[in-house]
């Protein structure tokens, strides 16, 4: 072997695919872990749903909700919810807090389409929801795919209604419409960033008019009537609603070897879930463990 090759062999980092160094048992553990992660991705598509999932898992693993005035001691497992959209969990270590904590943090929101405060309108006998996009999105990816609607509505009497439409097989889904190729001559002249503009990301929610109504906006009236019958809401309730449209896809394995996962919400739930799983698996730590989602 030439001298330079020997030197490379001695000095260069040797990077290999981790699979080549893992046993069949280790790979099986990884795959099993990912099945639970896929469940998390399917269930927790919004911050509120991620918090609900997290709290349920924490409680199953012996965590108690922290209350003002509590004085935790070593080994105690506690959590605290912030406005239903964030959660902090801790396991008190045997070392005093002055010696530091082991801190891990990850965000549980993902790019999506939020509904505006008065989103419902009618155009050309079609009912649509106005949206504004949240997070960095490639707008063209959000057209002509099935969307589900998640969130909460606070009604005038102070009661709240949880919304989750489009995830069950029997549910309707929604979509942002796009043009057929032979009708999109002008659209095709736009650059990629402008192919679909933000103000065009409005969601199709219905097309049937309310019967026995000769007034305008009969389709909008029909949609509001459906929502009133199902959820007991009126149009003014949208102003205090937090409704989000997300892809209705389920997490799926990708590749013949099932070596990857395709799903909405990897950013940043891949970090959040692993931090959460590590937290619930931790017992009797030396230093206090703190996980913020």
Secondary structure, DSSP 8 states (H G I E B T S, - for coil): --HHHHHHHHHS-----GGGG--HHHHHHHHHHHHHHHHHHHH--SHHHHHHHHHHHHHHTT-EE--TT----TT-EEEEEETTTEEEEEE--SS-GGG-EEEEE------EEEEEEEEEEEETTEEEEEEEEESS--GGGGBSS-EEEEEEEE-TTS-EEEEEESSSTTS--BEE----GGG-TTGGGS-GGGSS-GGG--EEEE----TT--SS-HHHHHHHHHHHHHH---GGGGGGEEEEEEE----EEETTTT-EEE-TTHHHHHHHHHHHHHHHT--S-SSEEEEE-
